[in-house]
């Protein structure tokens, strides 16, 4: 098995996907998680590259959120699309990032990702509320790998 396959068990991945579904019931924002082993790029640059690769910039409200994890490099980034950046304070992601990293430092990777996802949904609902039955899930909820 690869380092990315060993990072989370299949049941842990299912719990993360369930957290994405739950968070997206709070907001029209679209949340994705991407895990890869290594990148030669700086973490934010690579996260932005993955964001585009996953077509996250194509949501109607430009409100996609990516949780990027570089397992071998011990890298983590959370980034939002232009629609989010246009309306939130500059330090909007800092508390979420801190929550995730605190869990990661204790090797609680699944809990860190889930806590960050749920916190993101709660934060985003103030700017991008859930549209009820008219809300369309524009991006897949499953974890992507690089």
Rosetta blueprint (number, residue, H / E / L):
1 X L
2 X L
3 X H
4 X H
5 X H
6 X H
7 X H
8 X L
9 X L
10 X H
11 X H
12 X H
13 X H
14 X H
15 X H
16 X H
17 X H
18 X H
19 X H
20 X H
21 X H
22 X H
23 X H
24 X L
25 X L
26 X L
27 X E
28 X L
29 X L
30 X E
31 X E
32 X E
33 X E
34 X E
35 X E
36 X E
37 X L
38 X L
39 X L
40 X L
41 X L
42 X L
43 X H
44 X H
45 X H
46 X H
47 X H
48 X H
49 X H
50 X H
51 X H
52 X H
53 X H
54 X L
55 X L
56 X H
57 X H
58 X H
59 X L
60 X L
61 X L
62 X L
63 X L
64 X E
65 X E
66 X E
67 X E
68 X E
69 X E
70 X E
71 X L
72 X L
73 X L
74 X L
75 X E
76 X E
77 X E
78 X E
79 X E
80 X E
81 X L
82 X H
83 X H
84 X H
85 X H
86 X L
87 X L
88 X L
89 X L
90 X L
91 X L
92 X L
93 X L
94 X H
95 X H
96 X H
97 X H
98 X H
99 X H
100 X H
101 X H
102 X H
103 X H
104 X H
105 X H
106 X L
107 X L
108 X L
109 X H
110 X H
111 X H
112 X H
113 X H
114 X H
115 X H
116 X H
117 X H
118 X H
119 X H
120 X H
121 X H
122 X H
123 X H
124 X H
125 X L
126 X L
127 X L
128 X L
129 X E
130 X L
131 X L
132 X H
133 X H
134 X H
135 X L
136 X L
137 X L
138 X L
139 X L
140 X L
141 X L
142 X L
143 X L
144 X E
145 X E
146 X L
